[in-house]
Amino acid sequence: MAMFILLTTSGCTKAPSVKLSLGKIETKIKLKPGEFTVIGAVTGEASCPYLFWIENPFEEHSYNSSSPVPFIALELGNPHLRKRAMQDLYSKHDLQGKPQVLHNIIEEWSVASYLGLFAILKVSVMAEVIEFSDQGELK
């Protein structure tokens, strides 16, 4: 038993200075009036049907922050919803060739469940498109 405890606890320490970023990149840009124009907003959506969708009783029901994970479900379509929603967003607005950026990106998840037998998981991605003007130099 002592050997088991020694093996499970050795090498499992975490330095307090280690901070997980989970692949998120944060960029800060300070803009002055006249250096940019808000072009408009774009939205991308994707959905996937599921059979036997049973909610996870241990998960908090807040679909706005991350994708919901069911306790049991069989996917009937392409489950890569976030990727497909971003592809749909990019297909609606071409960002290439112009000094543009997506700003204020919002991701919303929803589940329409029908008695636990059938469900549709949907993600909507919304963003504002900002175009930088040729006036002034960005620092």
C-alpha positions in Angstrom: 0.0 0.0 0.0 2.9 2.3 0.8 4.4 1.6 -2.6 1.1 2.5 -4.3 0.9 5.8 -2.5 4.5 6.6 -3.3 3.9 5.9 -7.0 0.7 7.9 -7.3 2.1 11.0 -5.5 5.5 11.2 -7.0 5.9 13.6 -9.9 2.4 14.9 -9.5 3.2 18.4 -8.2 2.3 21.6 -9.9 4.4 24.7 -9.6 2.3 27.6 -8.5 3.7 29.8 -11.2 2.4 27.6 -14.0 -0.7 29.0 -15.7 -2.7 27.0 -18.2 -3.7 29.0 -21.2 -5.7 26.1 -22.9 -4.8 27.5 -26.3 -6.3 30.9 -25.9 -4.5 33.9 -27.2 -5.2 37.4 -25.9 -4.3 40.4 -28.0 -4.7 44.0 -26.9 -4.7 46.9 -29.4 -5.2 50.5 -28.4 -7.0 52.4 -31.2 -7.8 56.0 -31.6 -10.9 57.4 -33.3 -10.4 57.6 -37.0 -8.0 54.6 -37.2 -10.7 52.0 -37.7 -14.3 51.6 -39.0 -16.8 49.0 -37.8 -17.9 47.3 -41.1 -20.7 45.2 -39.6 -21.4 41.9 -37.8 -21.2 38.4 -39.1 -22.7 35.2 -37.8 -21.9 31.5 -38.4 -23.9 28.5 -37.2 -23.6 24.8 -37.2 -25.7 22.0 -35.7 -25.6 18.2 -35.1 -28.5 15.8 -34.4 -28.1 13.3 -31.6 -30.0 10.1 -30.7 -30.6 9.2 -27.0 -29.4 12.6 -25.6 -29.3 12.3 -21.8 -28.1 15.3 -19.9 -25.0 15.0 -17.6 -26.3 15.3 -14.0 -22.9 16.6 -12.8 -22.6 19.4 -15.3 -23.8 23.0 -14.7 -26.4 23.9 -17.3 -24.7 27.0 -18.8 -24.3 26.6 -22.5 -22.9 30.0 -23.1 -19.4 29.3 -21.9 -18.6 25.9 -23.4 -20.1 23.1 -25.4 -22.5 20.9 -23.4 -21.3 17.3 -22.8 -24.1 14.8 -22.6 -24.0 11.8 -20.2 -25.0 9.5 -23.1 -25.6 10.4 -26.8 -25.1 9.0 -30.3 -24.2 11.6 -32.9 -25.9 11.4 -36.2 -23.9 14.0 -38.1 -20.6 15.9 -38.1 -19.9 16.8 -34.4 -17.1 19.4 -35.1 -19.6 22.3 -34.5 -17.2 25.0 -33.4 -15.0 24.5 -36.5 -18.0 24.3 -38.9 -19.5 27.5 -37.3 -16.3 29.4 -37.8 -16.1 28.1 -41.4 -19.7 29.3 -42.0 -18.8 32.7 -40.5 -15.7 33.1 -42.7 -17.8 32.1 -45.8 -20.1 35.0 -45.1 -17.3 37.7 -45.0 -14.0 37.6 -46.7 -11.2 38.9 -44.4 -8.4 38.4 -46.9 -6.7 41.3 -48.7 -7.9 44.0 -46.3 -6.7 45.1 -42.9 -9.6 43.6 -41.0 -10.1 41.8 -37.8 -12.9 40.0 -36.0 -13.8 41.7 -32.7 -16.0 40.8 -29.8 -16.4 37.2 -30.8 -19.4 35.5 -29.0 -20.1 31.8 -29.0 -23.5 30.5 -27.9 -24.5 26.9 -27.4 -28.0 25.5 -27.3 -29.7 22.1 -27.1 -33.2 21.2 -28.2 -34.0 17.9 -26.6 -37.1 15.9 -27.3 -37.8 13.5 -24.4 -34.2 12.4 -24.3 -34.8 10.4 -27.5 -33.6 13.0 -30.0 -31.7 16.2 -29.6 -30.1 18.9 -31.8 -27.0 20.6 -30.5 -26.4 24.0 -32.1 -23.6 26.6 -31.9 -23.8 30.2 -33.1 -20.7 32.3 -33.4 -21.1 36.1 -33.8 -18.4 38.8 -34.3 -18.0 42.4 -35.3 -15.7 43.1 -38.3 -13.4 46.1 -37.9 -11.4 47.5 -40.8 -8.3 49.6 -40.1 -8.0 52.8 -42.0 -4.8 54.0 -43.8 -4.7 57.1 -41.7 -2.0 57.1 -39.1 0.3 54.4 -38.1 -0.7 51.7 -35.6 1.7 51.3 -32.7 
